[in-house]
Every structure is written in structure tokens, then in C-alpha cells.
Amino acid sequence: MSERTEERTREAETADATTDTGVDVGRLDGFATETDETTAESDDGGSYVSLRALLVAFVAVGGGAAAGSLVPLVPFTALLGVVAGAFVHGLLASHRRYVETAVAGAVTVGTLAVTSLLSQFLVRSVAGGTLGVGRLFAVAAAVGLALSLIGHYFGRDLRDGLTRDL
């Protein structure tokens, strides 16, 4: 019976090692297992950005922005949702994912700003004004980048505090 248990454990470990999404939900105590060490060695291919982690960051930041925008009559709640989504991503990510979170925050907030004010820009451009969509996107992306980095930093800080031995 113990052989079957060991076999199931090995199957689960190999399944965990092959499906790395950049989010560590199995171990929150801070101790590395053998599979974590071998996975970390195989992931060091010289690449600083993970496409899967970028996708997870977009889901976390976009989900936070969508949840924040559901609060009626309170301005800028979508921006607070970006911070909350980046915080959750930082709390659950097994590695530091600042680049992915910054890109996701910048693109998400920039796109939200442009799409929410697009009708006003179109009316002004038809009336003979200049179209400043690029400037709006750049400013909103800078704000989103800063907010997502702040949220991710505090999420990583809380994770470090929770997993550190006393």
C-alpha cells in the first residue's frame, strides 16, 4: 500500500513540475522541495520574462480593475482594483514578477483610460481639435505601471512575512 502512495506522490510532483504558471499555490511555508529546486534550475534559461506569468498578471490586474469598476458612484475604484489585483498576484506568485505585473498594469490602465474617453476624443477631433489619444494612453500607462508595482511589492512583502520562520 505504501508503494502506491509513493507512486501517487511522484505522479503529483511530476505533474506540478510540468505545469508552471508562475503562481505557487501548493507551498506557502517558504521551504523548497526537491521538485521546486529542479524546476528552478531548469527555468534559468536566461529569460527574465515568462509568458505564462504575464498572462496570469493580466488576469489578476484586469480582474482587479473589473471588480473595482463595479463599485458605483465612487471615482477611481478601478485603479484601486488594479492595486488589489497586483497585490494578489504578488501574494501568490512563486517568483518575483515585477516586469510582468508592470506591463499588465500599464496596458490595462492605459486601455481603460482610452476606451472610457474615446467618444470625447472623437467628437473633439471631428470639431477640429487635436487628437491626444497617445498622450492620454502614455499618462494612464505610467499611472497603471506605478500602481501595479506598488501592489505587487506589498503582496510580495506580505508573502515574505507569512513564509518567514520566526
Secondary structure, DSSP 8 states (H G I E B T S, - for coil): -HHHHHHHHHHHHHHHHH---SB--S--SS---HHHHHHHHHH-SS----HHHHHHHHHHHHHHHHHHTTSTT-TTHHHHHHHHHHHHHHHHBSS--HHHHHHHHHHHHHHHHHHHHHHHHHHHHHTT----HHHHHHHHHHHHHHHHHHHHHHHHHHHHHHHS--
